[in-house]
Amino acid sequence: MHFEEEDFDAYKSEVEQFANFYDEKYGKYLDPLRSAPVFQLSGKEFNMYDAYCVGAQLAMTENLFRHIRRTKAFHELGSASDLGPIPQIALTAIAGSYGVGVNTIVAGQQVLPDERGNVYYRRRTFQTAKGGISVGDVFMDNLTGLQNHAKVADFIGAGVENEGTAVTTTATDYTATLARLPIRKRKFKVTVGALTAQDDGNGNIIGVGFSSGTVNYTSGAIAFSLSVAPSAGDEIRFHYEEDYEKADDIPEISNDLVPKPVDAQVYALKSTIGAIKSFIIQNRFGSSLDDQTTKDLIEGMAAGRSVRSIKKVLEALVDQKAAASMTAFTFAKTNANEGNMGRVAYQKGLKDELRKANYELHNLSGDGFVNRYLVGTNAAPFMESQDGYTPTSQTPQFGPYIMGTLDGNPVIYAPGLVGNDKIIPFFNDPTEPFKAPVAQGNFMPFFLTDLLRHGKNPLQQQRAAAEMTAYDKLVISYVHEVSLT
């Protein structure tokens, strides 16, 4: 699928159809991912966007092997059976690599149909003119953090308050036409200075100081006469309710996906296997060096994805600091008040700072709440000491990994990336890939080669892994920071 600006619901419906198709076709590859540690530890379900993303890569790989089988040059050198188990190994590696590392819970996973393509973020706009709102006005833009939540209540409500103008010439007869139609009976009121009148349900305007008056509920035409002319500067204000049941339509908003251009890059890794060393390990330990090499390549590529995503989160933090007024939340590494403050009260201070960062992130982004943490070397033990922290049983692995959860939210240990004394709280919507600080656009699937001869030496073989993906900052307001001082 390739979109410019597109309706979110239409995109979601199409993704759901593809996800169901891929689930049915590639179930044996996708089902194990649902119980992958990264999803179990993070509380994120393997959802339809994940199924669409992985399924698209599996389909692309199958098409590649289908093309190889049809190629004349291939049949001149061998037969389709010469591919042996390679296609199945490739599909297993693609699916398996998706559940390794922390990349899938840091970056929103999207699909690139071309090497140069788009990742998407959410934007909502008003599609009905009402009050001070025009068609096309933005009430939520995830990329810029622009939000107009205060206008939403008035926008969706049937009631209209204070429509009208000031008196410029003193007179007794006035006419006007109301903007929101039709008008609900017995819900119309007009004020002129201190005078007030309302409709009687039959189109008549009745009130003290009003000699006559009518309201047309369908056209919005208003006409009334006052017993005494008002003073210049008095306000004429109409308060009424639109009859939604009889209206042609009700207020509308548009929920769109807005493109952000990205370019995919190639990432590759290889490992060399010596035949003699492979034999010794197989003979002595009963394990295959080839299998271990494959595992190492998958984990190495996964670590690379995680590192690239986390670096983009940190870039997003830098941009957010420059774009918004962020509070510098801090927590002292030593208890300077130890004589008067117990250990529990002292440790609670960090939780308080994390809560403050959470609410400021929500205020700046408009719709995100912290559900992920990146931590540096010195910050990690402080997180472990917090009430609500649960360590994982996961063995520390190559690259960033989930060390535990704080109140159910994954804590990702990222030494060498995140500053030693830094905690980076951020939001990544677990239900969709468009609301995340970083997007990963997947183009060429993760590919693992069969054993290939290495140079001139027949005793050495090599296996390689490669993929082509794009990474970019998406919603920078979904990132905050707490520093240990």
C-alpha positions as CSV (number, residue, x, y, z in Angstrom):
1,M,0.0,0.0,0.0
2,H,1.2,3.5,-0.8
3,F,-0.4,6.6,0.6
4,E,-0.1,10.3,0.5
5,E,-2.3,11.9,3.1
6,E,-4.9,9.2,3.8
7,D,-7.9,8.6,6.0
8,F,-6.9,6.7,9.1
9,D,-10.0,4.5,9.2
10,A,-9.5,3.5,5.5
11,Y,-5.9,2.6,6.2
12,K,-6.8,0.6,9.3
13,S,-9.4,-1.3,7.4
14,E,-7.0,-2.3,4.7
15,V,-4.3,-3.2,7.1
16,E,-6.8,-5.5,9.0
17,Q,-7.6,-7.3,5.7
18,F,-3.9,-7.9,4.9
19,A,-3.2,-8.9,8.5
20,N,-6.0,-11.5,8.4
21,F,-4.7,-12.8,5.1
22,Y,-1.1,-13.1,6.4
23,D,-2.3,-14.7,9.7
24,E,-4.0,-17.4,7.7
25,K,-1.1,-17.9,5.2
26,Y,1.9,-17.5,7.6
27,G,0.3,-18.6,10.9
28,K,3.1,-21.0,11.7
29,Y,5.7,-18.2,11.5
30,L,3.5,-15.5,13.2
31,D,2.0,-17.5,16.1
32,P,5.3,-18.0,18.0
33,L,5.8,-14.2,17.9
34,R,2.8,-13.7,20.1
35,S,4.6,-15.3,23.0
36,A,8.0,-13.7,22.2
37,P,9.7,-12.3,25.4
38,V,9.7,-8.7,24.1
39,F,5.9,-8.8,23.8
40,Q,5.3,-10.7,27.1
41,L,7.7,-8.4,29.1
42,S,6.5,-5.2,27.6
43,G,2.7,-5.9,27.9
44,K,2.4,-5.1,24.2
45,E,0.3,-7.5,22.2
46,F,1.4,-8.8,18.8
47,N,-1.3,-6.9,16.9
48,M,-2.6,-6.5,13.4
49,Y,0.0,-3.9,12.5
50,D,2.7,-6.3,13.6
51,A,1.1,-9.1,11.5
52,Y,0.9,-6.8,8.5
53,C,4.5,-5.7,8.9
54,V,6.0,-9.2,9.3
55,G,3.6,-10.8,6.8
56,A,4.5,-8.2,4.1
57,Q,8.2,-9.2,4.6
58,L,7.4,-12.9,4.4
59,A,5.4,-12.3,1.2
60,M,8.2,-10.3,-0.4
61,T,10.7,-13.1,0.4
62,E,8.4,-15.7,-1.1
63,N,8.1,-13.7,-4.2
64,L,11.9,-13.4,-4.4
65,F,12.3,-17.2,-4.2
66,R,9.4,-17.6,-6.7
67,H,11.3,-15.3,-9.1
68,I,14.5,-17.3,-8.6
69,R,12.8,-20.5,-9.4
70,R,11.5,-19.0,-12.7
71,T,14.8,-17.5,-13.7
72,K,16.4,-19.0,-16.8
73,A,19.9,-18.7,-15.4
74,F,19.0,-20.6,-12.3
75,H,17.6,-23.5,-14.3
76,E,20.7,-23.6,-16.4
77,L,22.7,-24.2,-13.3
78,G,20.4,-26.3,-11.2
79,S,16.8,-27.1,-10.4
80,A,14.2,-25.7,-8.0
81,S,14.9,-28.5,-5.6
82,D,18.5,-27.2,-5.2
83,L,17.2,-24.4,-3.1
84,G,16.4,-27.1,-0.5
85,P,15.3,-25.7,2.9
86,I,16.6,-22.2,2.2
87,P,13.2,-20.6,1.7
88,Q,11.8,-22.1,4.9
89,I,14.9,-21.1,6.8
90,A,14.6,-17.5,5.4
91,L,10.9,-17.2,6.5
92,T,11.7,-18.6,9.9
93,A,14.6,-16.1,10.3
94,I,12.5,-13.1,9.2
95,A,9.7,-13.9,11.7
96,G,12.1,-14.8,14.5
97,S,14.2,-11.7,14.2
98,Y,11.1,-9.5,14.6
99,G,10.7,-10.7,18.2
100,V,14.4,-10.3,19.2
101,G,15.7,-7.2,20.9
102,V,13.6,-4.1,22.0
103,N,13.2,-2.4,18.7
104,T,9.5,-3.4,18.2
105,I,8.5,-1.7,21.5
106,V,10.7,1.4,20.9
107,A,9.9,2.3,17.2
108,G,6.5,2.2,15.5
109,Q,6.8,-0.5,12.9
110,Q,5.6,0.5,9.4
111,V,5.9,-0.9,5.9
112,L,7.8,0.8,3.1
113,P,6.5,-0.2,-0.4
114,D,9.6,1.4,-2.0
115,E,13.2,2.1,-1.1
116,R,12.2,5.8,-0.8
117,G,8.8,6.0,0.8
118,N,6.8,7.5,3.7
119,V,6.2,6.7,7.3
120,Y,3.0,8.2,8.8
121,Y,1.8,10.0,11.8
122,R,-1.7,11.0,13.0
123,R,-3.4,14.4,12.6
124,R,-7.0,15.3,13.4
125,T,-8.8,18.3,11.9
126,F,-12.2,19.9,12.2
127,Q,-14.4,19.3,9.2
128,T,-17.3,21.5,10.2
129,A,-17.3,25.3,10.7
130,K,-18.7,26.2,14.1
131,G,-18.1,29.2,16.3
132,G,-14.5,30.3,15.9
133,I,-13.6,27.0,14.2
134,S,-13.1,26.7,10.4
135,V,-13.0,23.7,8.2
136,G,-9.5,22.3,8.2
137,D,-8.4,23.7,11.6
138,V,-6.2,21.3,13.4
139,F,-7.2,20.1,16.8
140,M,-4.5,17.5,17.2
141,D,-1.2,17.1,15.3
142,N,1.0,14.3,16.8
143,L,4.1,15.5,14.9
144,T,4.1,19.1,16.0
145,G,2.2,18.6,19.3
146,L,-0.4,21.2,18.3
147,Q,-3.6,20.6,20.2
148,N,-6.9,22.5,20.5
149,H,-8.6,20.2,23.1
150,A,-10.3,23.2,24.7
151,K,-12.3,23.8,21.6
152,V,-13.6,20.3,21.2
153,A,-16.2,20.5,23.9
154,D,-17.9,23.5,22.3
155,F,-17.4,21.9,18.9
156,I,-19.3,18.7,19.6
157,G,-21.9,20.2,21.8
158,A,-25.3,21.2,20.3
159,G,-25.4,24.3,22.4
160,V,-24.3,27.7,21.0
161,E,-23.4,30.5,23.4
162,N,-23.0,34.2,23.0
163,E,-23.5,34.4,19.2
164,G,-24.1,38.0,18.2
165,T,-22.6,41.5,18.2
166,A,-22.6,44.8,20.1
167,V,-25.3,47.4,19.5
168,T,-23.9,50.1,17.2
169,T,-27.0,52.2,16.6
170,T,-29.8,52.7,19.1
171,A,-33.1,51.3,17.6
172,T,-36.0,49.2,18.7
173,D,-36.2,46.7,15.7
174,Y,-33.6,44.1,15.1
175,T,-33.1,41.2,12.7
176,A,-30.4,38.4,12.5
177,T,-29.8,35.0,11.1
178,L,-28.4,32.3,13.3
179,A,-25.5,30.1,12.0
180,R,-26.2,26.6,13.4
181,L,-29.4,25.1,12.0
182,P,-32.1,23.9,12.7
183,I,-32.8,25.4,16.1
184,R,-34.3,23.2,18.8
185,K,-37.6,24.4,20.1
186,R,-37.7,25.9,23.6
187,K,-33.9,26.2,23.6
188,F,-33.5,29.7,22.2
189,K,-32.7,32.7,24.3
190,V,-31.7,36.3,23.4
191,T,-30.2,38.9,25.7
192,V,-29.9,42.6,25.0
193,G,-28.0,44.3,27.7
194,A,-30.0,43.4,30.9
195,L,-33.1,42.2,28.9
196,T,-33.8,38.5,28.3
197,A,-36.3,36.7,26.2
198,Q,-36.8,33.1,25.0
199,D,-38.9,31.2,22.5
200,D,-42.2,29.6,23.5
201,G,-41.8,26.5,21.2
202,N,-44.1,28.0,18.6
203,G,-41.7,30.5,17.0
204,N,-42.5,33.5,19.3
205,I,-40.0,35.4,21.3
206,I,-41.3,36.4,24.7
207,G,-39.7,38.4,27.4
208,V,-39.9,41.5,29.5
209,G,-38.9,44.6,27.5
210,F,-39.7,42.8,24.2
211,S,-42.8,44.0,22.5
212,S,-42.7,41.2,19.8
213,G,-40.4,38.7,18.2
214,T,-40.2,35.6,16.1
215,V,-37.7,32.8,15.5
216,N,-37.7,30.6,12.4
217,Y,-36.4,27.2,13.7
218,T,-35.6,26.0,10.2
219,S,-33.9,29.1,8.5
220,G,-32.5,30.7,11.7
221,A,-34.2,34.0,10.8
222,I,-34.7,36.2,14.0
223,A,-36.7,39.4,14.3
224,F,-37.7,41.2,17.4
225,S,-38.8,44.6,18.7
226,L,-37.9,46.2,22.0
227,S,-40.2,48.4,24.0
228,V,-37.3,50.8,24.7
229,A,-34.2,51.3,22.6
230,P,-31.0,49.9,24.2
231,S,-27.9,51.9,24.9
232,A,-25.0,52.0,22.4
233,G,-22.5,49.4,23.4
234,D,-25.1,47.0,24.9
235,E,-24.5,43.4,23.8
236,I,-27.0,41.4,21.7
237,R,-26.3,37.7,22.4
238,F,-28.1,34.6,21.2
239,H,-28.0,31.4,23.1
240,Y,-29.5,28.3,21.5
241,E,-29.2,24.7,20.8
242,E,-28.9,23.1,17.4
243,D,-31.4,20.3,16.8
244,Y,-29.1,17.4,16.0
245,E,-31.9,15.0,15.3
246,K,-33.3,17.2,12.5
247,A,-30.0,18.5,11.2
248,D,-28.6,17.5,7.9
249,D,-25.4,16.4,9.7
250,I,-23.5,16.7,12.9
251,P,-20.0,18.1,13.6
252,E,-17.3,16.1,11.9
253,I,-13.6,15.6,12.4
254,S,-11.1,14.0,10.1
255,N,-8.6,11.5,11.4
256,D,-5.8,11.4,8.8
257,L,-2.4,9.8,8.3
258,V,0.1,12.4,7.2
259,P,3.3,11.2,5.3
260,K,6.8,11.9,6.3
261,P,9.4,11.0,3.6
262,V,12.2,8.5,4.5
263,D,14.9,6.7,2.7
264,A,15.8,3.0,3.5
265,Q,19.4,2.0,4.0
266,V,21.1,-1.4,3.8
267,Y,22.3,-2.9,7.0
268,A,24.4,-6.1,6.8
269,L,26.5,-8.4,8.9
270,K,28.5,-11.6,8.3
271,S,30.3,-14.4,10.2
272,T,33.0,-16.8,9.1
273,I,32.8,-20.5,10.0
274,G,36.0,-22.7,9.9
275,A,35.3,-26.3,9.0
276,I,37.8,-27.7,11.6
277,K,36.5,-25.6,14.4
278,S,32.9,-26.5,13.5
279,F,33.8,-30.2,13.7
280,I,35.6,-29.9,17.0
281,I,32.6,-28.1,18.6
282,Q,30.2,-30.6,17.2
283,N,32.3,-33.5,18.4
284,R,33.0,-32.1,21.8
285,F,29.8,-30.3,22.8
286,G,27.3,-31.8,20.4
287,S,26.3,-28.4,19.2
288,S,26.4,-26.9,15.7
289,L,28.6,-23.9,15.1
290,D,26.5,-23.1,12.1
291,D,23.4,-22.9,14.3
292,Q,25.2,-20.7,16.8
293,T,26.4,-18.4,14.0
294,T,22.9,-18.1,12.7
295,K,21.7,-17.2,16.2
296,D,24.5,-14.6,16.6
297,L,23.7,-13.0,13.3
298,I,20.0,-12.7,14.2
299,E,20.8,-11.2,17.6
300,G,23.4,-8.9,16.1
301,M,21.1,-7.5,13.5
302,A,18.4,-7.2,16.2
303,A,20.7,-5.3,18.5
304,G,21.6,-3.0,15.6
305,R,17.9,-2.2,15.1
306,S,17.4,-1.5,18.8
307,V,20.4,0.8,18.9
308,R,19.3,2.8,15.9
309,S,15.8,3.2,17.3
310,I,17.1,4.3,20.7
311,K,19.5,6.8,19.1
312,K,16.5,8.3,17.2
313,V,14.6,8.6,20.5
314,L,17.5,10.6,22.0
315,E,17.6,12.8,18.9
316,A,13.8,13.3,19.4
317,L,14.5,14.4,23.0
318,V,17.1,17.0,21.8
319,D,14.5,18.4,19.3
320,Q,11.8,18.4,21.9
321,K,14.0,20.4,24.4
322,A,14.6,23.0,21.7
323,A,10.9,23.1,20.6
324,A,9.1,23.1,24.0
325,S,9.5,24.5,27.5
326,M,10.4,21.3,29.4
327,T,11.0,21.2,33.1
328,A,14.3,19.7,34.1
329,F,13.2,17.0,36.5
330,T,16.1,15.8,38.8
331,F,16.7,13.4,41.7
332,A,19.7,13.4,44.0
333,K,21.8,10.3,44.0
334,T,22.6,10.7,47.7
335,N,20.2,11.4,50.5
336,A,21.4,14.7,51.8
337,N,18.7,14.6,54.5
338,E,19.4,11.1,55.7
339,G,19.0,12.0,59.3
340,N,15.5,13.3,58.8
341,M,14.3,11.3,55.8
342,G,14.1,7.5,55.8
343,R,15.2,5.3,52.9
344,V,11.7,4.6,51.7
345,A,10.7,8.3,51.7
346,Y,14.0,9.2,49.9
347,Q,13.4,6.5,47.1
348,K,9.8,7.7,46.7
349,G,11.3,11.0,45.5
350,L,12.4,9.4,42.2
351,K,8.9,8.1,41.6
352,D,7.5,11.6,42.2
353,E,9.9,13.0,39.5
354,L,8.9,10.3,37.1
355,R,5.2,11.1,37.7
356,K,5.8,14.8,37.0
357,A,7.6,13.9,33.8
358,N,4.7,11.7,32.8
359,Y,2.1,14.5,33.3
360,E,4.2,17.1,31.5
361,L,4.7,14.7,28.6
362,H,1.0,14.3,28.4
363,N,0.4,18.0,28.5
364,L,3.0,18.7,25.8
365,S,1.9,15.8,23.5
366,G,-1.9,16.0,24.1
367,D,-2.5,12.3,24.3
368,G,0.5,10.3,25.4
369,F,1.3,8.8,28.8
370,V,4.7,7.3,29.7
371,N,4.7,3.5,29.2
372,R,8.5,2.9,28.5
373,Y,11.7,3.9,30.1
374,L,15.3,4.0,28.8
375,V,17.9,4.0,31.6
376,G,21.7,4.5,31.8
377,T,24.2,2.6,33.9
378,N,23.9,4.6,37.1
379,A,20.2,5.1,36.8
380,A,19.5,1.3,36.5
381,P,19.9,0.4,40.2
382,F,17.7,3.4,41.2
383,M,14.9,2.1,39.1
384,E,15.4,-1.4,40.6
385,S,14.9,0.1,44.1
386,Q,11.5,1.6,43.3
387,D,8.2,0.3,44.6
388,G,6.4,-1.4,41.7
389,Y,9.6,-2.6,40.0
390,T,9.7,-6.2,38.9
391,P,12.9,-7.7,37.5
392,T,12.6,-10.0,34.4
393,S,13.9,-13.5,34.2
394,Q,15.4,-12.6,30.8
395,T,19.1,-13.3,30.5
396,P,21.0,-10.1,29.6
397,Q,21.7,-10.1,25.9
398,F,23.8,-8.4,23.3
399,G,22.6,-4.8,22.9
400,P,19.8,-3.0,24.9
401,Y,17.4,-5.3,26.7
402,I,14.4,-5.2,29.1
403,M,15.8,-5.4,32.6
404,G,12.4,-5.3,34.3
405,T,9.2,-3.4,34.5
406,L,8.1,-0.4,36.7
407,D,4.3,-0.5,37.4
408,G,4.0,-2.8,34.4
409,N,6.0,-0.6,32.0
410,P,9.2,-2.0,30.5
411,V,12.5,-0.6,31.7
412,I,15.1,-0.9,28.9
413,Y,18.8,-0.9,29.9
414,A,20.8,0.9,27.3
415,P,24.4,1.4,28.5
416,G,26.6,3.5,26.2
417,L,23.6,5.0,24.5
418,V,21.6,6.7,27.3
419,G,23.7,8.9,29.6
420,N,24.8,7.1,32.8
421,D,22.7,9.3,35.0
422,K,19.7,9.6,32.7
423,I,16.2,8.1,32.7
424,I,14.3,8.7,29.5
425,P,10.5,8.2,29.9
426,F,8.6,7.9,26.7
427,F,5.4,6.9,25.1
428,N,4.8,4.3,22.3
429,D,1.2,3.4,21.6
430,P,1.1,-0.4,21.8
431,T,-2.0,-0.5,19.6
432,E,-0.8,1.4,16.5
433,P,2.6,2.3,14.9
434,F,1.8,6.0,14.1
435,K,2.0,7.3,17.7
436,A,5.6,6.7,18.6
437,P,8.7,8.9,19.0
438,V,10.4,7.0,16.3
439,A,9.3,5.1,13.2
440,Q,11.0,2.2,11.4
441,G,10.0,1.8,7.8
442,N,10.7,-1.8,6.7
443,F,11.5,-2.3,3.0
444,M,13.8,-5.3,2.2
445,P,13.1,-8.1,4.6
446,F,15.7,-9.5,6.9
447,F,17.6,-12.0,4.8
448,L,19.9,-14.8,5.9
449,T,22.2,-16.4,3.3
450,D,23.0,-20.1,3.2
451,L,26.6,-21.1,3.9
452,L,28.9,-19.7,1.2
453,R,32.5,-20.3,0.4
454,H,34.8,-17.7,2.0
455,G,37.5,-16.5,-0.5
456,K,40.0,-19.1,-1.8
457,N,40.2,-21.2,1.4
458,P,37.9,-24.2,1.0
459,L,38.0,-24.8,4.8
460,Q,36.2,-21.6,5.5
461,Q,32.6,-20.7,4.9
462,Q,30.6,-17.7,5.7
463,R,27.0,-16.7,6.4
464,A,25.6,-13.2,6.1
465,A,22.5,-11.3,7.1
466,A,21.1,-8.1,5.6
467,E,18.0,-5.9,5.6
468,M,17.0,-2.6,4.2
469,T,15.1,-0.3,6.5
470,A,14.6,3.4,7.4
471,Y,14.6,5.1,10.8
472,D,13.4,8.6,11.6
473,K,12.0,10.7,14.4
474,L,8.3,10.9,14.4
475,V,6.5,12.4,17.5
476,I,9.1,14.2,19.4
477,S,6.7,15.3,22.2
478,Y,6.4,11.7,23.3
479,V,9.9,11.9,25.0
480,H,11.0,13.4,28.4
481,E,13.9,13.1,30.7
482,V,14.8,12.7,34.4
483,S,18.4,13.3,35.5
484,L,20.2,11.9,38.6
485,T,22.3,14.6,40.2
